[in-house]
């Protein structure tokens, strides 16, 4: 069995977490998450899964396979988010 680990640019993930109606927002009427918590969520997922994924999976960058871009961060949010997730962006090859 071949396992693919699909990784997405963390800045896009953070944007989806804070802007999109999905996941918990469908079951919790007032689901809100701030930029810093969204960054922490992505950092946490990468921290827990990246090493295992590199050893056991074929890494596929979402952006290499799709041209879909939704809910981009504003310039201000991008400037705030990038330093918060910089280490994981570097780890995953996005910067």
Backbone as a printed PyTorch tensor [residue, N CA C, xyz], in Angstrom:
tensor([[[  0.8450,  -1.1710,   0.0000],
         [  0.0000,   0.0000,   0.0000],
         [  0.8890,   1.2310,   0.0000]],

        [[  0.6000,   2.1330,  -0.8960],
         [  1.3370,   3.3880,  -0.9510],
         [  0.5070,   4.4490,  -0.2340]],

        [[  1.1510,   5.1860,   0.6400],
         [  0.4760,   6.2320,   1.3990],
         [  0.9860,   7.5820,   0.9140]],

        [[  0.0590,   8.4550,   0.5980],
         [  0.4100,   9.8110,   0.2000],
         [  0.0950,  10.7550,   1.3570]],

        [[  1.0390,  11.6100,   1.6600],
         [  0.8570,  12.6530,   2.6710],
         [  0.7340,  13.9510,   1.8980]],

        [[ -0.4690,  14.4870,   1.8720],
         [ -0.7090,  15.7180,   1.1180],
         [ -0.5210,  16.8910,   2.0660]],

        [[  0.4490,  17.7150,   1.7510],
         [  0.7880,  18.8800,   2.5750],
         [  0.3780,  20.1290,   1.8210]],

        [[ -0.1340,  21.0830,   2.5490],
         [ -0.5670,  22.3450,   1.9700],
         [  0.2000,  23.4740,   2.6360]],

        [[  0.4420,  24.5320,   1.9040],
         [  1.1020,  25.7060,   2.4760],
         [  0.3410,  26.1170,   3.7310]],

        [[  1.0480,  26.2010,   4.8370],
         [  0.4250,  26.5090,   6.1200],
         [ -0.3540,  27.8020,   6.1340]],

        [[  0.0680,  28.7600,   5.3510],
         [ -0.6520,  30.0320,   5.2980],
         [ -2.0310,  29.8390,   4.6930]],

        [[ -2.1440,  28.9350,   3.7340],
         [ -3.4480,  28.6250,   3.1600],
         [ -4.3060,  27.8270,   4.1440]],

        [[ -3.6590,  26.9210,   4.8760],
         [ -4.3870,  26.1520,   5.8860],
         [ -4.9430,  27.0870,   6.9540]],

        [[ -4.1080,  27.9950,   7.4320],
         [ -4.5340,  28.9470,   8.4520],
         [ -5.7110,  29.7760,   7.9300]],

        [[ -5.6240,  30.2080,   6.6950],
         [ -6.7170,  30.9620,   6.0930],
         [ -8.0080,  30.1500,   6.1030]],

        [[ -7.9310,  28.8990,   5.7260],
         [ -9.1180,  28.0480,   5.7330],
         [ -9.6670,  27.8670,   7.1350]],

        [[ -8.7830,  27.6870,   8.1010],
         [ -9.2320,  27.4760,   9.4770],
         [-10.0090,  28.6860,   9.9870]],

        [[ -9.5120,  29.8930,   9.7090],
         [-10.1710,  31.0730,  10.2800],
         [-11.2900,  31.6290,   9.4130]],

        [[-11.3370,  31.3060,   8.1320],
         [-12.3030,  31.9350,   7.2330],
         [-13.4010,  31.0320,   6.7010]],

        [[-13.1930,  29.7560,   6.6600],
         [-14.1200,  28.8820,   5.9610],
         [-15.1490,  28.2590,   6.8850]],

        [[-16.3130,  28.0230,   6.3510],
         [-17.3500,  27.2950,   7.0780],
         [-17.1440,  25.8150,   6.7550]],

        [[-16.5600,  25.0970,   7.6920],
         [-16.2980,  23.6770,   7.5160],
         [-16.0220,  23.0700,   8.8860]],

        [[-15.9430,  21.7780,   8.9360],
         [-15.5950,  21.0840,  10.1760],
         [-16.4970,  21.4750,  11.3350]],

        [[-15.8960,  21.9460,  12.4240],
         [-16.6460,  22.2770,  13.6310],
         [-17.6850,  23.3550,  13.3980]],

        [[-17.4490,  24.2460,  12.4630],
         [-18.3950,  25.3350,  12.2410],
         [-19.7540,  24.8090,  11.7760]],

        [[-19.7990,  23.5660,  11.3230],
         [-21.0720,  22.9820,  10.9160],
         [-21.8530,  22.4420,  12.1080]],

        [[-21.1700,  22.2090,  13.2240],
         [-21.8420,  21.6460,  14.3920],
         [-21.8690,  22.6000,  15.5820]],

        [[-21.0470,  23.6380,  15.5520],
         [-20.9960,  24.6220,  16.6260],
         [-21.3690,  25.9700,  16.0180]],

        [[-22.5000,  26.5200,  16.4450],
         [-23.0240,  27.7150,  15.7780],
         [-22.1040,  28.9220,  15.8660]],

        [[-21.3540,  29.0700,  16.9130],
         [-20.4940,  30.2430,  17.0870],
         [-19.0160,  29.8670,  17.0450]],

        [[-18.6530,  28.9350,  16.1730],
         [-17.2500,  28.5170,  16.0820],
         [-16.4040,  29.6600,  15.5480]],

        [[-15.4430,  30.0910,  16.3380],
         [-14.5050,  31.1420,  15.9170],
         [-13.1180,  30.7320,  16.3950]],

        [[-12.1360,  31.0320,  15.6010],
         [-10.7530,  30.7810,  15.9960],
         [ -9.9230,  31.9590,  15.5040]],

        [[ -8.9960,  32.3890,  16.3280],
         [ -8.1850,  33.5350,  15.9240],
         [ -6.9560,  33.0660,  15.1480]],

        [[ -6.2760,  34.0260,  14.5640],
         [ -5.1270,  33.7450,  13.7140],
         [ -4.0390,  32.9740,  14.4600]],

        [[ -3.7200,  33.3950,  15.6770],
         [ -2.6530,  32.7280,  16.4340],
         [ -3.0090,  31.2820,  16.7540]],

        [[ -4.2590,  31.0300,  17.1520],
         [ -4.6670,  29.6520,  17.4400],
         [ -4.6710,  28.7940,  16.1760]],

        [[ -5.0750,  29.3870,  15.0620],
         [ -5.0560,  28.6510,  13.7970],
         [ -3.6180,  28.2880,  13.4170]],

        [[ -2.6910,  29.2250,  13.6220],
         [ -1.2710,  28.9480,  13.3560],
         [ -0.7710,  27.8310,  14.2630]],

        [[ -1.1450,  27.8740,  15.5220],
         [ -0.7370,  26.8370,  16.4770],
         [ -1.2720,  25.4700,  16.0710]],

        [[ -2.5130,  25.4570,  15.5660],
         [ -3.0890,  24.1910,  15.1110],
         [ -2.2520,  23.5770,  13.9970]],

        [[ -1.8970,  24.3870,  12.9950],
         [ -1.1250,  23.8450,  11.8770],
         [  0.2620,  23.4140,  12.3350]],

        [[  0.9020,  24.2500,  13.1500],
         [  2.2130,  23.8770,  13.6790],
         [  2.1320,  22.5440,  14.4190]],

        [[  1.0790,  22.3620,  15.2120],
         [  0.9200,  21.1290,  15.9840],
         [  0.7620,  19.9070,  15.1110]],

        [[ -0.0190,  20.0260,  14.0680],
         [ -0.2160,  18.8900,  13.1560],
         [  1.1010,  18.5150,  12.4900]],

        [[  1.8390,  19.5070,  12.0130],
         [  3.1200,  19.2230,  11.3540],
         [  4.1020,  18.6140,  12.3500]],

        [[  4.1450,  19.1700,  13.5430],
         [  5.0580,  18.6540,  14.5700],
         [  4.7870,  17.1770,  14.8670]],

        [[  3.5230,  16.8070,  14.9080],
         [  3.1440,  15.4300,  15.2500],
         [  3.2760,  14.4530,  14.0960]],

        [[  3.1880,  14.9320,  12.8670],
         [  3.0850,  13.9950,  11.7450],
         [  4.2380,  14.0310,  10.7500]],

        [[  5.0080,  15.1060,  10.7020],
         [  5.9630,  15.2970,   9.6140],
         [  7.0470,  14.2320,   9.5550]],

        [[  7.6530,  13.9390,  10.6830],
         [  8.7370,  12.9480,  10.6890],
         [  8.2260,  11.5830,  10.2310]],

        [[  7.0880,  11.1680,  10.7590],
         [  6.5050,   9.8940,  10.3600],
         [  6.1860,   9.8990,   8.8680]],

        [[  5.6010,  10.9900,   8.4020],
         [  5.2130,  11.0800,   6.9970],
         [  6.4200,  10.9540,   6.0780]],

        [[  7.5260,  11.5990,   6.4440],
         [  8.7170,  11.5240,   5.6020],
         [  9.2650,  10.1080,   5.5240]],

        [[  9.1220,   9.3480,   6.5780],
         [  9.6400,   7.9850,   6.6100],
         [  8.7040,   6.9690,   5.9550]],

        [[  7.4040,   7.2850,   5.9110],
         [  6.4240,   6.2820,   5.5080],
         [  5.5500,   6.6440,   4.3160]],

        [[  5.6750,   7.8420,   3.8190],
         [  4.7470,   8.3080,   2.7910],
         [  5.4790,   8.9640,   1.6340]],

        [[  4.7540,   9.0810,   0.5470],
         [  5.2110,   9.9420,  -0.5240],
         [  4.5970,  11.3130,  -0.2500]],

        [[  5.4450,  12.3300,  -0.1390],
         [  4.9860,  13.6840,   0.1670],
         [  4.5080,  14.3450,  -1.1210]],

        [[  3.3030,  14.8780,  -1.0950],
         [  2.7280,  15.5680,  -2.2430],
         [  2.2850,  16.9490,  -1.7720]],

        [[  2.7740,  17.9690,  -2.4490],
         [  2.3380,  19.3290,  -2.1200],
         [  1.0160,  19.6020,  -2.8300]],

        [[  0.0460,  20.0090,  -2.0650],
         [ -1.2840,  20.3080,  -2.5880],
         [ -1.2070,  21.2860,  -3.7550]],

        [[ -0.4100,  22.3140,  -3.5960],
         [ -0.3070,  23.3500,  -4.6200],
         [  0.2870,  22.8350,  -5.9230]],

        [[  1.0500,  21.7430,  -5.8730],
         [  1.5970,  21.1500,  -7.0890],
         [  0.5310,  20.4020,  -7.8820]],

        [[ -0.5440,  20.0110,  -7.1890],
         [ -1.5880,  19.1980,  -7.8150],
         [ -2.8770,  19.9590,  -8.0810]],

        [[ -3.0110,  21.1480,  -7.5270],
         [ -4.2570,  21.8930,  -7.6510],
         [ -3.9740,  23.3750,  -7.8300]],

        [[ -4.8100,  24.0150,  -8.5820],
         [ -4.6790,  25.4630,  -8.7280],
         [ -5.7910,  26.1890,  -7.9840]],

        [[ -6.4840,  25.4700,  -7.1040],
         [ -7.5670,  26.0600,  -6.3230],
         [ -6.9730,  26.8840,  -5.1880]],

        [[ -7.3400,  28.1260,  -5.1260],
         [ -6.9310,  28.9990,  -4.0220],
         [ -8.2120,  29.6120,  -3.4780]],

        [[ -8.4360,  29.4250,  -2.1820],
         [ -9.6500,  29.9720,  -1.6010],
         [ -9.3350,  30.6840,  -0.2950]],

        [[-10.0840,  31.7110,  -0.0300],
         [ -9.9680,  32.4560,   1.2180],
         [ -8.5390,  32.8350,   1.5720]],

        [[ -7.8430,  33.5400,   0.6980],
         [ -6.4690,  33.9230,   1.0440],
         [ -6.4460,  34.8810,   2.2230]],

        [[ -5.3600,  34.8360,   2.9600],
         [ -5.1680,  35.7680,   4.0680],
         [ -5.0070,  37.1780,   3.5210]],

        [[ -5.4400,  38.1480,   4.3020],
         [ -5.1640,  39.5330,   3.9360],
         [ -3.6730,  39.7670,   4.0780]],

        [[ -3.1760,  40.8430,   3.5340],
         [ -1.7480,  41.1650,   3.6600],
         [ -1.3530,  41.2760,   5.1330]],

        [[ -2.2160,  41.8790,   5.9360],
         [ -1.9310,  42.0150,   7.3760],
         [ -1.8890,  40.6530,   8.0550]],

        [[ -2.8580,  39.7900,   7.7570],
         [ -2.8670,  38.4470,   8.3490],
         [ -1.6470,  37.6500,   7.8960]],

        [[ -1.2910,  37.7750,   6.6300],
         [ -0.1130,  37.0810,   6.1100],
         [  1.1410,  37.5220,   6.8420]],

        [[  1.2740,  38.8320,   7.0690],
         [  2.4400,  39.3590,   7.7860],
         [  2.4850,  38.8600,   9.2280]],

        [[  1.3270,  38.6650,   9.8400],
         [  1.2800,  38.1540,  11.2140],
         [  1.4810,  36.6390,  11.2670]],

        [[  0.9070,  35.9250,  10.3130],
         [  0.9380,  34.4630,  10.3450],
         [  2.3020,  33.8880,   9.9800]],

        [[  2.9690,  34.4630,   8.9930],
         [  4.2110,  33.8700,   8.4920],
         [  5.2490,  33.6620,   9.5870]],

        [[  5.5410,  34.6500,  10.4460],
         [  6.5200,  34.3830,  11.5050],
         [  6.0510,  33.3270,  12.5120]],

        [[  4.7370,  33.2270,  12.7150],
         [  4.2160,  32.2510,  13.6720],
         [  4.3720,  30.8200,  13.1790]],

        [[  4.4130,  30.6370,  11.8760],
         [  4.5350,  29.2820,  11.3160],
         [  5.8040,  29.1000,  10.4970]],

        [[  6.7300,  30.0340,  10.6260],
         [  7.9320,  30.0280,   9.7830],
         [  8.7270,  28.7340,   9.8830]],

        [[  8.9160,  28.2140,  11.0690],
         [  9.7030,  26.9830,  11.2250],
         [  9.0530,  25.8140,  10.5020]],

        [[  7.7280,  25.7160,  10.5760],
         [  7.0680,  24.6100,   9.8950],
         [  6.9940,  24.8470,   8.3920]],

        [[  6.9190,  26.1080,   7.9740],
         [  7.0140,  26.4000,   6.5400],
         [  8.3640,  25.9740,   5.9910]],

        [[  9.4260,  26.2370,   6.7400],
         [ 10.7600,  25.8120,   6.3280],
         [ 10.8750,  24.2970,   6.3310]],

        [[ 10.3700,  23.6860,   7.3970],
         [ 10.4420,  22.2260,   7.5180],
         [  9.7640,  21.5280,   6.3440]],

        [[  8.6390,  22.0720,   5.9020],
         [  7.8780,  21.4350,   4.8350],
         [  8.2610,  21.9390,   3.4390]],

        [[  9.2140,  22.8500,   3.3660],
         [  9.7190,  23.3160,   2.0810],
         [  8.9200,  24.4170,   1.4270]],

        [[  8.1300,  25.1230,   2.2120],
         [  7.3440,  26.2070,   1.6320],
         [  8.0510,  27.5540,   1.6660]],

        [[  9.1170,  27.6760,   2.4140],
         [  9.9740,  28.8750,   2.3420],
         [ 11.4100,  28.4360,   2.5470]]])
